[in-house]
Amino acid sequence: MNNDDNTVRLAKRVADMLPCSRREAEIYIEGAYVSVDGQIVEEPGVRVAPHQQVVLAPDATLLEITPVTILLNKPAGADPLACLLPEARSADAQRTRFLSRHLRNLTACLPLENSVSGLFVFTQDFRVTRKLVEEGALVEQELIVDVEGAIADNGLAQLNQGNGKVSWQNEQRLRFAVRPPKPALVAKLCADVGLNATAVKRQRIGRISMAGLQPGEWRYLQGYERF
């Protein structure tokens, strides 16, 4: 945008235009309710020139922006944060308006190893952080593990000796429901009973699964959902 001596911060322009307080103007802008020359701008500090058209959306509200939690189906080998593109949002979960500030100040909860795929959680909500970070060892995780080889005699019983439950999904796939969660140990546990773990996917954390999310897709945790 123009940056000559006649420019002003967008928040000041909106505050003078309405009129409203500078903080109220910032809330409108950060809520994606303000456009400059037809383009939504979410940065209150952007400078605008007198000739530029600034418009407040008719449905603008001063409600504070609620912290969000993001559920991602992380592909194996992918950078989770790089997957959070607006266009990668699930088409089946559009109830929450996307804002650029939703991608700021995110905490990665129970992060996965690079080779592991599946449910990855980012949050801005201190309550979710407390649940999954501070109390994470108490939250059950469900892991789906593709395996090769022949399991040792009593191998399934051996796998079930830890703090969790292990069962066959089919002849080449095991389901681990474990607490405390230790995804990094799954390959070793399988090797100890003669199996080679070829892929590990986290399917669920607590009561939240990634059902409906395709690899690389993400959605917002809804207000009624609890881990």
Secondary structure as GFF3:
##gff-version 3
##sequence-region A 1 227
A	DSSP	beta_strand	8	9	.	.	.	ID=ss1
A	DSSP	alpha_helix	10	17	.	.	.	ID=ss2
A	DSSP	alpha_helix	22	30	.	.	.	ID=ss3
A	DSSP	beta_strand	34	36	.	.	.	ID=ss4
A	DSSP	beta_strand	39	40	.	.	.	ID=ss5
A	DSSP	beta_strand	47	48	.	.	.	ID=ss6
A	DSSP	beta_strand	54	56	.	.	.	ID=ss7
A	DSSP	beta_strand	69	74	.	.	.	ID=ss8
A	DSSP	three_ten_helix	81	83	.	.	.	ID=ss9
A	DSSP	three_ten_helix	86	88	.	.	.	ID=ss10
A	DSSP	three_ten_helix	100	103	.	.	.	ID=ss11
A	DSSP	beta_strand	107	109	.	.	.	ID=ss12
A	DSSP	beta_strand	117	123	.	.	.	ID=ss13
A	DSSP	alpha_helix	126	129	.	.	.	ID=ss14
A	DSSP	pi_helix	130	134	.	.	.	ID=ss15
A	DSSP	three_ten_helix	136	138	.	.	.	ID=ss16
A	DSSP	beta_strand	141	148	.	.	.	ID=ss17
A	DSSP	alpha_helix	155	159	.	.	.	ID=ss18
A	DSSP	beta_strand	164	170	.	.	.	ID=ss19
A	DSSP	beta_strand	173	178	.	.	.	ID=ss20
A	DSSP	three_ten_helix	183	185	.	.	.	ID=ss21
A	DSSP	alpha_helix	186	192	.	.	.	ID=ss22
A	DSSP	beta_strand	196	205	.	.	.	ID=ss23
A	DSSP	beta_strand	208	209	.	.	.	ID=ss24
A	DSSP	beta_strand	218	220	.	.	.	ID=ss25
###
